[in-house]
Amino acid sequence: MRGNNQKNSNIMIKTCIFMSLIIFLLCFIVILCIAFSDDDTYEIENNGERYGKSEFYKYKDKIYVLVIGSGMLEVEGVDIPTFKVFNKDKEDERENVGFDKNRIYFGNIAVSDLDTDKLYYVGNNYYSDGTNSYFCSTSPKFNEELSAGSTIIQNVSHFFFKTREPQYYFYPYKKLETNKRLKRIEELRNFATNGEEIYYAGEKLSNADINTIKK
């Protein structure tokens, strides 16, 4: 019995050592892939055609957007001839939203339920076509859905097969639960109202009073 226990113990130790080596090897491969992968951010920023003061660039017949934490990302499926950005009226509002004849792009993420013929910038990072309205943050958010395993696989795949890199950060956005026309609330960043409800960063504030809210 003691011999069997010793044998099982040896097998467990060898298995743990083997698994540790595999994990170490995978981590080493990922580090190499990241270290030697091509980062076109500097190249695109310096040699691409920037859209105004926005984070969008045209480079080699493609549109890219700078997402802090993820670098320069391609905006896929965009109609380049009709692509535009919004002219924001505040220096502290990052211009990270663009649109073409078909869709609006929150960073590199496309949303198609806004009528781009009627699309306008509300202010305070809200966008609307008069019926549907969205908020899009100018602060990137970490992609919590990106697991360690998928990160490893995507990095290795990108390095060897030039597939898409894992996207670590994105610009979070939210559709508002209203079909009424929005207007921004002056001097209150990320606030807007439809005349009845008050919204902060796309979320409706319960029991908030438009007449007593402090500025």
N, C-alpha and C positions, 0 to 999 in steps of 0.2 A: 504493500500500500504506500509506504514511504517512497519507494522508487517511482511509483506512478505520479505521486505528488510532485516529486523533484523534476520528473520529465515534463509534466504540465507547466510547471513554473518556468523551466527553461524555454519552452515553446512560447509562453507569454512574453518573456523578456525579449526573445528574438523577434517576435511579431511587433512589439513596441519599438524596438530599434529600427526595424525595417520601415514601419510607418513614419517614424520620425525622419528617416533619411528621405523618404518620398516627399514629405511635406517640405523639408529643407530644400530639396531639389526643385520643387515647384515654385517656391518663393524665390529661389535664385534665378530661375528662368524668367519669372515675372519682372524681377528687378532689372535683368538684362534687357528684356523687351522694352521696358519703360525708358531705360537709359539710352538705348540705341534707336528708339522709334523717332520718326521725323515729326518735329513740332513746327508747323508752318506759321505759327502766330506772328513771329517777328517779320518773316518774309511778307506775309499778307498785309500787316500793318504798315510796312514801309513801301511796298510796291503795289498794293491794291488800291482800288478807287473807293474812297470812303463816301458813304451817303451822309452828307452834311456833317453834323457833330455826333451822329449816331454810332452805335456799336456794329453797324453793318458795313461790309466791304464787298465789292465786286472784284474777283480775281480769277483770271483764266476762265472766263465764261461761267463762273459759279458765284453764288452768294454765300458769304460767311458771316457769322456773328460772334463777337467776343463775349464769352461767358466766363466771368472770373471764377477760377478754380478748375475749369475744364479747358480753357484756352479757346482757340478759334475753331468753331464748329460749322460744318456745312449746313445750309438751310436747304433741305431736299424738297424737290417738287415745285420750287418757286418759278413763277413766270417772270423772267428777268426783265423783258421790255416794259412791263407795267408795274414793276416793284417800286414802292415808295416808302418813305418813313414819315413819321409825324414830327411836326415842328413844335417842340415843347417850349413853353414860355418861361421856364425856370431853369437856372443853371444847375441846380442840385438834382434835377430829375433826369436820370439816365435814359437815353433814347434807345431802348432795347426792344421796341415793337415796330414792326413793319407790316406792309400788306401789298398784295397784288390784286389783279382783277378777280381772283377766285377766293382767296383766304387771307386771314390775318395771322401773323407769326409772332408769338410771344417768345422772343429769342429764336431758337431753332425749332420750336414746336408749333405746328400748324393747327388752327381752329377754323372750321368751315361754316359755322352757323351764324355768321355775321354778314350782312349785305354790304359788300365793300363799295358799292355805288353810293350808299348812304352813310358810310362810316365816318365818324368824327371823334376827335379827342376831347373828352369831357373836361379833363384836368385832374390833378392829383392822382395820376396813373390809372384813370378809368377810361374805357373805350366803349363806344356804343353806336348802333345804327338806328337808334330811336325806339327800338323794340327790345332787342337783346343787348345786354351790357356785361362787360367784364372788367375786373381789376387785374392788373399784372404788376407784381412787385419789381422794383429795380434792384433788390438785394438777392443775390443768388442763394439758393437753398440746397443743402446736401441731399443727394438722391438716396434716401433710406431704403429704397427697394433694391438697391444694388448690393447683392450679397458678395461675400468674399470669394465664393466658388465661381460665380458668374464673372466677377472682375478678373480672376485668373484666366478663365477660358477666353474672355473677350480680348484681353491683352495679348495672349499668345496667338489667337486667331488674327488679330490686327497685325502683329509683327510678321507672321509668316504668310498670311493670305490677303493682307491689306483690307480687311473688313473694318467696320466701324469700331472706333475705340469706345470703351465704357464711358458713359457720361456721368461724371461725379457730381456736377452741380447743374442746376437749371433755374430759370426764372419762374417762380410759382405764380399761378394765376387762378382766378375763381370767377365763375359765372354768377351774376347776381339774380336773386329770386324776385325779380320785378320786370314788368314790361312797360313801366312808365319812364318818361324822359328824366334823365339824371342831370344834376348840376353839381359842381364841386362846392365844398364849403371853404370859403376863403380863409387863409391863414391857419388851416388845420390840415396837416399833411395826411394824405391817404383817406380823407373823409369825403363823403358825397351824400346827397339826398335826392329823393324823388318827390320831395314836397311833403311827404308823410313820414316815411322811414328814414333812419340815418344809417349809413354804412361806414365801417372802418375796415380798410384792407379787404373789401369784398364781403365782409360779414355784417349781417344786420344786427344792430345794437337794440336789444329789447328794452322797452320802457324809456328810450332816449327821446328827449323833447327838443325839436329843432329850435324852439323859441328860447330855451334856457341853456343850451349847450354853450360851454365856455370856450372862448377863443384865446 
